[in-house]
């Protein structure tokens, strides 16, 4: 058995940034598709222009926002884990 006593906050931030950035990309594409589908049902004359713009922004902004928030959440989680591991000794992991 190996004991995981500490998680580096910088490492946790990188993993959270990438993992949640990928989730944000998938959700941004989904939002873009929904916006593109809504263009066909728009009654307002300027709606197709706005929906197209918001769809592109979703693909760009969602991965960035989700990545940053996920990275910050991972740092907070690592800090809480390090505090708890200091009290109880860490997590036992069987590595083969």
N, CA, C and O atoms as a printed pandas DataFrame, in Angstrom:
     atom_number atom_name residue_name chain_id  residue_number  x_coord  y_coord  z_coord
0              1         N          UNK        A               1    0.835   -1.188    0.000
1              2        CA          UNK        A               1    0.000    0.000    0.000
2              3         C          UNK        A               1    0.883    1.256    0.000
3              4         O          UNK        A               1    1.899    1.335    0.691
4              5         N          UNK        A               2    0.462    2.199   -0.779
5              6        CA          UNK        A               2    1.107    3.498   -0.827
6              7         C          UNK        A               2    0.131    4.518   -0.254
7              8         O          UNK        A               2   -1.075    4.431   -0.485
8              9         N          UNK        A               3    0.652    5.475    0.487
9             10        CA          UNK        A               3   -0.209    6.486    1.105
10            11         C          UNK        A               3   -0.032    7.804    0.366
11            12         O          UNK        A               3    1.080    8.316    0.238
12            13         N          UNK        A               4   -1.141    8.343   -0.116
13            14        CA          UNK        A               4   -1.158    9.650   -0.756
14            15         C          UNK        A               4   -1.347   10.681    0.347
15            16         O          UNK        A               4   -2.435   10.819    0.907
16            17         N          UNK        A               5   -0.270   11.405    0.651
17            18        CA          UNK        A               5   -0.312   12.331    1.776
18            19         C          UNK        A               5   -0.603   13.767    1.367
19            20         O          UNK        A               5   -1.112   14.555    2.165
20            21         N          UNK        A               6   -0.275   14.110    0.109
21            22        CA          UNK        A               6   -0.427   15.504   -0.298
22            23         C          UNK        A               6   -0.677   15.573   -1.793
23            24         O          UNK        A               6   -0.121   14.790   -2.563
24            25         N          UNK        A               7   -1.521   16.521   -2.199
25            26        CA          UNK        A               7   -1.760   16.816   -3.608
26            27         C          UNK        A               7   -1.257   18.232   -3.866
27            28         O          UNK        A               7   -1.630   19.171   -3.163
28            29         N          UNK        A               8   -0.419   18.371   -4.866
29            30        CA          UNK        A               8    0.102   19.689   -5.203
30            31         C          UNK        A               8   -1.023   20.559   -5.773
31            32         O          UNK        A               8   -1.682   20.158   -6.732
32            33         N          UNK        A               9   -1.251   21.741   -5.196
33            34        CA          UNK        A               9   -2.310   22.615   -5.730
34            35         C          UNK        A               9   -2.080   23.013   -7.195
35            36         O          UNK        A               9   -3.039   23.134   -7.957
36            37         N          UNK        A              10   -0.832   23.213   -7.589
37            38        CA          UNK        A              10   -0.548   23.572   -8.978
38            39         C          UNK        A              10   -0.910   22.430   -9.918
39            40         O          UNK        A              10   -1.473   22.662  -10.989
40            41         N          UNK        A              11   -0.593   21.206   -9.528
41            42        CA          UNK        A              11   -0.951   20.044  -10.330
42            43         C          UNK        A              11   -2.462   19.868  -10.399
43            44         O          UNK        A              11   -3.004   19.566  -11.462
44            45         N          UNK        A              12   -3.144   20.054   -9.273
45            46        CA          UNK        A              12   -4.603   19.959   -9.242
46            47         C          UNK        A              12   -5.231   21.023  -10.132
47            48         O          UNK        A              12   -6.234   20.761  -10.797
48            49         N          UNK        A              13   -4.647   22.234  -10.153
49            50        CA          UNK        A              13   -5.165   23.300  -11.007
50            51         C          UNK        A              13   -5.046   22.919  -12.478
51            52         O          UNK        A              13   -5.990   23.110  -13.245
52            53         N          UNK        A              14   -3.904   22.386  -12.875
53            54        CA          UNK        A              14   -3.708   21.990  -14.281
54            55         C          UNK        A              14   -4.698   20.909  -14.691
55            56         O          UNK        A              14   -5.295   20.989  -15.765
56            57         N          UNK        A              15   -4.876   19.905  -13.849
57            58        CA          UNK        A              15   -5.807   18.822  -14.174
58            59         C          UNK        A              15   -7.239   19.357  -14.233
59            60         O          UNK        A              15   -7.984   19.025  -15.155
60            61         N          UNK        A              16   -7.624   20.176  -13.263
61            62        CA          UNK        A              16   -8.970   20.760  -13.264
62            63         C          UNK        A              16   -9.195   21.664  -14.463
63            64         O          UNK        A              16  -10.276   21.656  -15.052
64            65         N          UNK        A              17   -8.184   22.442  -14.832
65            66        CA          UNK        A              17   -8.281   23.340  -15.977
66            67         C          UNK        A              17   -8.539   22.549  -17.256
67            68         O          UNK        A              17   -9.431   22.901  -18.029
68            69         N          UNK        A              18   -7.780   21.500  -17.487
69            70        CA          UNK        A              18   -7.937   20.705  -18.702
70            71         C          UNK        A              18   -9.249   19.921  -18.680
71            72         O          UNK        A              18   -9.984   19.923  -19.668
72            73         N          UNK        A              19   -9.547   19.258  -17.575
73            74        CA          UNK        A              19  -10.756   18.427  -17.501
74            75         C          UNK        A              19  -12.018   19.273  -17.682
75            76         O          UNK        A              19  -12.887   18.925  -18.481
76            77         N          UNK        A              20  -12.123   20.370  -16.954
77            78        CA          UNK        A              20  -13.307   21.202  -17.067
78            79         C          UNK        A              20  -13.307   22.018  -18.347
79            80         O          UNK        A              20  -14.373   22.409  -18.822
80            81         N          UNK        A              21  -12.142   22.285  -18.915
81            82        CA          UNK        A              21  -12.084   22.932  -20.225
82            83         C          UNK        A              21  -12.688   22.048  -21.304
83            84         O          UNK        A              21  -13.371   22.540  -22.203
84            85         N          UNK        A              22  -12.439   20.742  -21.221
85            86        CA          UNK        A              22  -13.032   19.808  -22.175
86            87         C          UNK        A              22  -14.548   19.752  -21.994
87            88         O          UNK        A              22  -15.293   19.735  -22.974
88            89         N          UNK        A              23  -15.001   19.724  -20.739
89            90        CA          UNK        A              23  -16.449   19.756  -20.464
90            91         C          UNK        A              23  -17.051   21.051  -21.020
91            92         O          UNK        A              23  -18.126   21.028  -21.618
92            93         N          UNK        A              24  -16.365   22.167  -20.825
93            94        CA          UNK        A              24  -16.841   23.451  -21.342
94            95         C          UNK        A              24  -16.902   23.480  -22.854
95            96         O          UNK        A              24  -17.797   24.100  -23.428
96            97         N          UNK        A              25  -15.954   22.812  -23.512
97            98        CA          UNK        A              25  -15.980   22.748  -24.974
98            99         C          UNK        A              25  -17.197   21.974  -25.457
99           100         O          UNK        A              25  -17.879   22.396  -26.391
100          101         N          UNK        A              26  -17.466   20.850  -24.825
101          102        CA          UNK        A              26  -18.643   20.054  -25.207
102          103         C          UNK        A              26  -19.924   20.866  -24.978
103          104         O          UNK        A              26  -20.798   20.896  -25.845
104          105         N          UNK        A              27  -20.038   21.515  -23.830
105          106        CA          UNK        A              27  -21.227   22.316  -23.548
106          107         C          UNK        A              27  -21.316   23.547  -24.454
107          108         O          UNK        A              27  -22.413   23.966  -24.823
108          109         N          UNK        A              28  -20.175   24.123  -24.812
109          110        CA          UNK        A              28  -20.172   25.256  -25.738
110          111         C          UNK        A              28  -20.662   24.852  -27.113
111          112         O          UNK        A              28  -21.398   25.599  -27.757
112          113         N          UNK        A              29  -20.256   23.667  -27.572
113          114        CA          UNK        A              29  -20.739   23.167  -28.859
114          115         C          UNK        A              29  -22.239   22.909  -28.782
115          116         O          UNK        A              29  -22.974   23.218  -29.720
116          117         N          UNK        A              30  -22.694   22.344  -27.668
117          118        CA          UNK        A              30  -24.123   22.099  -27.485
118          119         C          UNK        A              30  -24.911   23.417  -27.499
119          120         O          UNK        A              30  -25.955   23.509  -28.144
120          121         N          UNK        A              31  -24.416   24.420  -26.797
121          122        CA          UNK        A              31  -25.080   25.728  -26.798
122          123         C          UNK        A              31  -25.088   26.350  -28.190
123          124         O          UNK        A              31  -26.068   26.982  -28.583
124          125         N          UNK        A              32  -24.010   26.177  -28.928
125          126        CA          UNK        A              32  -23.930   26.687  -30.287
126          127         C          UNK        A              32  -24.953   26.013  -31.196
127          128         O          UNK        A              32  -25.593   26.670  -32.017
128          129         N          UNK        A              33  -25.101   24.700  -31.044
129          130        CA          UNK        A              33  -26.091   23.980  -31.848
130          131         C          UNK        A              33  -27.511   24.419  -31.502
131          132         O          UNK        A              33  -28.357   24.557  -32.386
132          133         N          UNK        A              34  -27.768   24.637  -30.221
133          134        CA          UNK        A              34  -29.094   25.108  -29.803
134          135         C          UNK        A              34  -29.363   26.504  -30.367
135          136         O          UNK        A              34  -30.471   26.784  -30.824
136          137         N          UNK        A              35  -28.363   27.374  -30.338
137          138        CA          UNK        A              35  -28.522   28.716  -30.886
138          139         C          UNK        A              35  -28.748   28.663  -32.393
139          140         O          UNK        A              35  -29.554   29.422  -32.931
140          141         N          UNK        A              36  -28.034   27.765  -33.074
141          142        CA          UNK        A              36  -28.209   27.637  -34.521
142          143         C          UNK        A              36  -29.591   27.082  -34.856
143          144         O          UNK        A              36  -30.197   27.487  -35.848
144          145         N          UNK        A              37  -30.089   26.166  -34.041
145          146        CA          UNK        A              37  -31.426   25.628  -34.276
146          147         C          UNK        A              37  -32.487   26.685  -34.005
147          148         O          UNK        A              37  -33.529   26.696  -34.660
148          149         N          UNK        A              38  -32.240   27.562  -33.062
149          150        CA          UNK        A              38  -33.198   28.614  -32.749
150          151         C          UNK        A              38  -33.323   29.662  -33.827
151          152         O          UNK        A              38  -34.330   30.366  -33.888
152          153         N          UNK        A              39  -32.310   29.785  -34.691
153          154        CA          UNK        A              39  -32.350   30.762  -35.769
154          155         C          UNK        A              39  -33.510   30.476  -36.701
155          156         O          UNK        A              39  -34.147   31.406  -37.197
156          157         N          UNK        A              40  -33.795   29.208  -36.948
157          158        CA          UNK        A              40  -34.871   28.875  -37.883
158          159         C          UNK        A              40  -36.249   29.212  -37.320
159          160         O          UNK        A              40  -37.203   29.347  -38.086
160          161         N          UNK        A              41  -36.375   29.350  -36.011
161          162        CA          UNK        A              41  -37.656   29.661  -35.389
162          163         C          UNK        A              41  -37.781   31.127  -34.996
163          164         O          UNK        A              41  -38.780   31.522  -34.396
164          165         N          UNK        A              42  -36.779   31.939  -35.328
165          166        CA          UNK        A              42  -36.767   33.330  -34.895
166          167         C          UNK        A              42  -37.787   34.151  -35.682
167          168         O          UNK        A              42  -37.895   34.027  -36.902
168          169         N          UNK        A              43  -38.522   34.981  -34.970
169          170        CA          UNK        A              43  -39.472   35.886  -35.629
170          171         C          UNK        A              43  -38.873   37.272  -35.825
171          172         O          UNK        A              43  -39.242   37.995  -36.751
172          173         N          UNK        A              44  -37.972   37.622  -34.968
173          174        CA          UNK        A              44  -37.371   38.952  -35.003
174          175         C          UNK        A              44  -36.345   39.004  -36.126
175          176         O          UNK        A              44  -35.634   38.027  -36.361
176          177         N          UNK        A              45  -36.265   40.114  -36.808
177          178        CA          UNK        A              45  -35.367   40.241  -37.954
178          179         C          UNK        A              45  -33.896   40.150  -37.605
179          180         O          UNK        A              45  -33.112   39.630  -38.399
180          181         N          UNK        A              46  -33.498   40.636  -36.447
181          182        CA          UNK        A              46  -32.084   40.627  -36.076
182          183         C          UNK        A              46  -31.682   39.363  -35.321
183          184         O          UNK        A              46  -30.499   39.176  -35.035
184          185         N          UNK        A              47  -32.615   38.511  -35.000
185          186        CA          UNK        A              47  -32.326   37.326  -34.190
186          187         C          UNK        A              47  -31.308   36.380  -34.837
187          188         O          UNK        A              47  -30.419   35.899  -34.134
188          189         N          UNK        A              48  -31.394   36.090  -36.144
189          190        CA          UNK        A              48  -30.393   35.176  -36.724
190          191         C          UNK        A              48  -28.965   35.696  -36.558
191          192         O          UNK        A              48  -28.048   34.918  -36.294
192          193         N          UNK        A              49  -28.778   36.984  -36.710
193          194        CA          UNK        A              49  -27.452   37.577  -36.545
194          195         C          UNK        A              49  -26.958   37.402  -35.110
195          196         O          UNK        A              49  -25.817   37.000  -34.886
196          197         N          UNK        A              50  -27.821   37.705  -34.144
197          198        CA          UNK        A              50  -27.428   37.597  -32.743
198          199         C          UNK        A              50  -27.194   36.144  -32.334
199          200         O          UNK        A              50  -26.229   35.853  -31.628
200          201         N          UNK        A              51  -28.054   35.239  -32.760
201          202        CA          UNK        A              51  -27.909   33.831  -32.382
202          203         C          UNK        A              51  -26.620   33.250  -32.948
203          204         O          UNK        A              51  -25.944   32.469  -32.279
204          205         N          UNK        A              52  -26.285   33.618  -34.152
205          206        CA          UNK        A              52  -25.030   33.140  -34.739
206          207         C          UNK        A              52  -23.820   33.625  -33.959
207          208         O          UNK        A              52  -22.867   32.877  -33.741
208          209         N          UNK        A              53  -23.868   34.879  -33.544
209          210        CA          UNK        A              53  -22.768   35.431  -32.755
210          211         C          UNK        A              53  -22.651   34.748  -31.394
211          212         O          UNK        A              53  -21.552   34.394  -30.967
212          213         N          UNK        A              54  -23.778   34.565  -30.718
213          214        CA          UNK        A              54  -23.746   33.946  -29.396
214          215         C          UNK        A              54  -23.301   32.494  -29.481
215          216         O          UNK        A              54  -22.657   31.999  -28.556
216          217         N          UNK        A              55  -23.625   31.804  -30.560
217          218        CA          UNK        A              55  -23.187   30.425  -30.734
218          219         C          UNK        A              55  -21.679   30.325  -30.828
219          220         O          UNK        A              55  -21.077   29.429  -30.236
220          221         N          UNK        A              56  -21.058   31.241  -31.572
221          222        CA          UNK        A              56  -19.595   31.256  -31.695
222          223         C          UNK        A              56  -18.960   31.633  -30.364
223          224         O          UNK        A              56  -17.950   31.048  -29.973
224          225         N          UNK        A              57  -19.538   32.595  -29.672
225          226        CA          UNK        A              57  -18.997   32.989  -28.377
226          227         C          UNK        A              57  -19.077   31.848  -27.369
227          228         O          UNK        A              57  -18.195   31.710  -26.521
228          229         N          UNK        A              58  -20.121   31.032  -27.452
229          230        CA          UNK        A              58  -20.271   29.910  -26.522
230          231         C          UNK        A              58  -19.144   28.901  -26.715
231          232         O          UNK        A              58  -18.618   28.364  -25.741
232          233         N          UNK        A              59  -18.773   28.640  -27.966
233          234        CA          UNK        A              59  -17.705   27.674  -28.225
234          235         C          UNK        A              59  -16.365   28.207  -27.722
235          236         O          UNK        A              59  -15.501   27.424  -27.326
236          237         N          UNK        A              60  -16.183   29.506  -27.733
237          238        CA          UNK        A              60  -14.924   30.101  -27.283
238          239         C          UNK        A              60  -14.919   30.332  -25.772
239          240         O          UNK        A              60  -13.944   30.000  -25.097
240          241         N          UNK        A              61  -15.995   30.895  -25.243
241          242        CA          UNK        A              61  -16.006   31.301  -23.843
242          243         C          UNK        A              61  -16.270   30.165  -22.858
243          244         O          UNK        A              61  -15.699   30.158  -21.767
244          245         N          UNK        A              62  -17.113   29.215  -23.215
245          246        CA          UNK        A              62  -17.440   28.130  -22.270
246          247         C          UNK        A              62  -16.201   27.342  -21.829
247          248         O          UNK        A              62  -16.040   27.116  -20.630
248          249         N          UNK        A              63  -15.314   26.912  -22.745
249          250        CA          UNK        A              63  -14.128   26.194  -22.261
250          251         C          UNK        A              63  -13.237   27.042  -21.358
251          252         O          UNK        A              63  -12.656   26.534  -20.400
252          253         N          UNK        A              64  -13.132   28.325  -21.662
253          254        CA          UNK        A              64  -12.286   29.198  -20.841
254          255         C          UNK        A              64  -12.887   29.362  -19.451
255          256         O          UNK        A              64  -12.191   29.205  -18.448
256          257         N          UNK        A              65  -14.172   29.677  -19.391
257          258        CA          UNK        A              65  -14.825   29.909  -18.098
258          259         C          UNK        A              65  -14.889   28.627  -17.279
259          260         O          UNK        A              65  -14.545   28.624  -16.097
260          261         N          UNK        A              66  -15.332   27.529  -17.910
261          262        CA          UNK        A              66  -15.394   26.254  -17.195
262          263         C          UNK        A              66  -14.001   25.819  -16.732
263          264         O          UNK        A              66  -13.851   25.310  -15.621
264          265         N          UNK        A              67  -12.983   26.013  -17.574
265          266        CA          UNK        A              67  -11.623   25.623  -17.208
266          267         C          UNK        A              67  -11.104   26.382  -16.007
267          268         O          UNK        A              67  -10.527   25.790  -15.095
268          269         N          UNK        A              68  -11.304   27.690  -16.000
269          270        CA          UNK        A              68  -10.823   28.503  -14.881
270          271         C          UNK        A              68  -11.559   28.153  -13.596
271          272         O          UNK        A              68  -10.935   27.992  -12.547
272          273         N          UNK        A              69  -12.889   28.033  -13.671
273          274        CA          UNK        A              69  -13.658   27.687  -12.479
274          275         C          UNK        A              69  -13.300   26.282  -11.996
275          276         O          UNK        A              69  -13.177   26.055  -10.792
276          277         N          UNK        A              70  -13.132   25.334  -12.931
277          278        CA          UNK        A              70  -12.742   23.971  -12.552
278          279         C          UNK        A              70  -11.357   23.922  -11.932
279          280         O          UNK        A              70  -11.125   23.165  -10.989
280          281         N          UNK        A              71  -10.429   24.725  -12.454
281          282        CA          UNK        A              71   -9.087   24.782  -11.872
282          283         C          UNK        A              71   -9.094   25.348  -10.463
283          284         O          UNK        A              71   -8.405   24.840   -9.578
284          285         N          UNK        A              72   -9.872   26.396  -10.257
285          286        CA          UNK        A              72   -9.978   26.981   -8.921
286          287         C          UNK        A              72  -10.625   25.985   -7.963
287          288         O          UNK        A              72  -10.195   25.848   -6.818
288          289         N          UNK        A              73  -11.661   25.292   -8.436
289          290        CA          UNK        A              73  -12.298   24.272   -7.604
290          291         C          UNK        A              73  -11.347   23.141   -7.247
291          292         O          UNK        A              73  -11.387   22.619   -6.133
292          293         N          UNK        A              74  -10.488   22.760   -8.193
293          294        CA          UNK        A              74   -9.509   21.702   -7.930
294          295         C          UNK        A              74   -8.473   22.150   -6.904
295          296         O          UNK        A              74   -8.050   21.352   -6.067
296          297         N          UNK        A              75   -8.061   23.412   -6.958
297          298        CA          UNK        A              75   -7.115   23.935   -5.965
298          299         C          UNK        A              75   -7.749   23.925   -4.574
299          300         O          UNK        A              75   -7.110   23.538   -3.595
300          301         N          UNK        A              76   -9.000   24.350   -4.497
301          302        CA          UNK        A              76   -9.701   24.345   -3.208
302          303         C          UNK        A              76   -9.841   22.909   -2.700
303          304         O          UNK        A              76   -9.633   22.644   -1.516
304          305         N          UNK        A              77  -10.195   21.982   -3.599
305          306        CA          UNK        A              77  -10.306   20.574   -3.220
306          307         C          UNK        A              77   -8.982   20.001   -2.749
307          308         O          UNK        A              77   -8.946   19.239   -1.782
308          309         N          UNK        A              78   -7.878   20.362   -3.429
309          310        CA          UNK        A              78   -6.564   19.882   -3.014
310          311         C          UNK        A              78   -6.179   20.438   -1.647
311          312         O          UNK        A              78   -5.594   19.729   -0.828
312          313         N          UNK        A              79   -6.507   21.702   -1.402
313          314        CA          UNK        A              79   -6.197   22.297   -0.100
314          315         C          UNK        A              79   -6.990   21.609    1.008
315          316         O          UNK        A              79   -6.450   21.339    2.080
316          317         N          UNK        A              80   -8.253   21.327    0.758
317          318        CA          UNK        A              80   -9.076   20.632    1.760
318          319         C          UNK        A              80   -8.547   19.219    1.975
319          320         O          UNK        A              80   -8.476   18.749    3.111
320          321         N          UNK        A              81   -8.170   18.531    0.881
321          322        CA          UNK        A              81   -7.618   17.183    1.033
322          323         C          UNK        A              81   -6.331   17.210    1.842
323          324         O          UNK        A              81   -6.140   16.382    2.732
324          325         N          UNK        A              82   -5.442   18.159    1.539
325          326        CA          UNK        A              82   -4.172   18.244    2.268
326          327         C          UNK        A              82   -4.406   18.503    3.757
327          328         O          UNK        A              82   -3.692   17.964    4.603
328          329         N          UNK        A              83   -5.388   19.314    4.070
329          330        CA          UNK        A              83   -5.716   19.580    5.466
330          331         C          UNK        A              83   -6.242   18.313    6.149
331          332         O          UNK        A              83   -5.811   17.968    7.250
332          333         N          UNK        A              84   -7.175   17.628    5.487
333          334        CA          UNK        A              84   -7.744   16.407    6.062
334          335         C          UNK        A              84   -6.697   15.293    6.145
335          336         O          UNK        A              84   -6.673   14.540    7.119
336          337         N          UNK        A              85   -5.830   15.181    5.130
337          338        CA          UNK        A              85   -4.792   14.151    5.147
338          339         C          UNK        A              85   -3.785   14.402    6.270
339          340         O          UNK        A              85   -3.215   13.460    6.822
340          341         N          UNK        A              86   -3.570   15.667    6.603
341          342        CA          UNK        A              86   -2.704   15.976    7.734
342          343         C          UNK        A              86   -3.281   15.500    9.052
343          344         O          UNK        A              86   -2.541   15.163    9.976
344          345         N          UNK        A              87   -4.598   15.472    9.136
345          346        CA          UNK        A              87   -5.254   15.014   10.373
346          347         C          UNK        A              87   -5.329   13.499   10.473
347          348         O          UNK        A              87   -5.097   12.941   11.545
348          349         N          UNK        A              88   -5.651   12.825    9.374
349          350        CA          UNK        A              88   -5.897   11.372    9.423
350          351         C          UNK        A              88   -4.823   10.545    8.745
351          352         O          UNK        A              88   -4.888    9.317    8.801
352          353         N          UNK        A              89   -3.863   11.143    8.124
353          354        CA          UNK        A              89   -2.742   10.394    7.568
354          355         C          UNK        A              89   -2.776   10.131    6.085
355          356         O          UNK        A              89   -1.822    9.547    5.570
356          357         N          UNK        A              90   -3.781   10.510    5.379
357          358        CA          UNK        A              90   -3.802   10.357    3.939
358          359         C          UNK        A              90   -4.657    9.208    3.460
359          360         O          UNK        A              90   -5.328    8.539    4.247
360          361         N          UNK        A              91   -4.624    8.987    2.158
361          362        CA          UNK        A              91   -5.431    7.985    1.490
362          363         C          UNK        A              91   -4.551    6.821    1.081
363          364         O          UNK        A              91   -3.533    7.018    0.417
364          365         N          UNK        A              92   -4.926    5.616    1.467
365          366        CA          UNK        A              92   -4.135    4.441    1.102
366          367         C          UNK        A              92   -4.538    3.995   -0.304
367          368         O          UNK        A              92   -5.717    3.803   -0.601
368          369         N          UNK        A              93   -3.521    3.835   -1.163
369          370        CA          UNK        A              93   -3.746    3.470   -2.555
370          371         C          UNK        A              93   -2.882    2.259   -2.871
371          372         O          UNK        A              93   -1.697    2.236   -2.541
372          373         N          UNK        A              94   -3.471    1.255   -3.510
373          374        CA          UNK        A              94   -2.729    0.071   -3.926
374          375         C          UNK        A              94   -2.340    0.247   -5.384
375          376         O          UNK        A              94   -3.202    0.238   -6.263
376          377         N          UNK        A              95   -1.052    0.406   -5.647
377          378        CA          UNK        A              95   -0.536    0.633   -7.002
378          379         C          UNK        A              95    0.245   -0.593   -7.423
379          380         O          UNK        A              95    1.129   -1.055   -6.701
380          381         N          UNK        A              96   -0.081   -1.119   -8.590
381          382        CA          UNK        A              96    0.672   -2.291   -9.071
382          383         C          UNK        A              96    1.239   -2.041  -10.447
383          384         O          UNK        A              96    1.900   -2.914  -11.010
